[in-house]
Amino acid sequence: MHNKLTLATIAILGSALFSIISLATLSATTSQVTPKVLAAKGTSTYNATTTTGISTINTAMLGKPYFEAKGKTIGTRIIDVSNGPPKIEYTFLFSGMMNGVNVTATETALVSFRSNGTGYGVGQGIIMANDGEVATYNGQGYGQTTTVGTTIVHGLHIYSTTSTGKLAFLNKIVGIEEYDLDTMGNVTVKEWAWK
């Protein structure tokens, strides 16, 4: 019962964070975040757009990213094009540094595309450290294509690991992510900890 309650609490927390991130992302069309979101973030200023016209997450309060990686889209599969919005499955392979540890990550995400050109994705992945430690995660995100054809995705990851080593910290955080995907399938990932 205790584990189920904890997982339910984490799921609710993740959904609430995703709602805040999505609200901030959706507000990019007006170049402002609503006052309620600003109050929730504890800040009075917010740079809502980049030179590409896509909103970015105000990460100043979150500090330095604990995960930075580069990777590539290694698989694409059409799931459905006849029942509602198109759904495409993507698989990514990343390598980088997570809290000072060299890691590789593999992620598969199912993305549903909307008529306004945005996409909503739900995925899962596995992180493997060079020393053999392993962590898994589930995530969700919201993406938009920029005016130059790249895609920026904002979302979150909820981790699980049995590690007692360097990846054990993942059990105590929600990861707030930003993915930048170029037109050649290259991906840059940054992730900050919401503790």
C-alpha positions, 0 to 999 in steps of 0.5 A: 500500500505504501509503494502504491501511494508513493507512486500515485503521489509521484504521478500526480506531481508529474502531471501537475508539473507537466501542466505548468510546463505546458501552460508556459509553452502554450503561452508563447503565442502571446510572448507572456506567461500568465501571472499565476504561472509566474507566481508559482515559479516565484519570479517576475520576469520570464523570457518566453520566446527565443529567436526561433519563436518557441518558448523556453523554460525559465531554468534560472531557479533550477540551477545547473542541469544535472544531465546534458547529452547529445544523441540521434534519432535511431528509429521511426515507426508510423503507428497510426494515421487513420484514427485521429491525429497521426501517431509516430514512434521515435527511438533516440540514443544519447550519450553524455554526463549525468551528475558527473557520471558518463551515461548512455540512454535509450528512449522510445516515445510515442508522439501524437501530432495535433492539427496546430503543428504541435506534438504530445509525446509519452515515452520511456527509457533506460539510463546505463552508467559506464560502471554498470548502474541502471535507471529507468524512466517514464516521461511526457513532453510537448513539442513545437517546430521552430521557424527553421525546422528544428523541434523543441520539446519540453517535458518531464521524466520520473525515474526509478533505480535500485542503484545505491551508487551515483544514480541513486539521486534519481529516485528523489527528483523529477527531471525537467527536460528540454530536447532540441531536435534538428532536421537531420535527427540530431538531438541535444538534451538538457535536464534539470532537477525539480526536488 
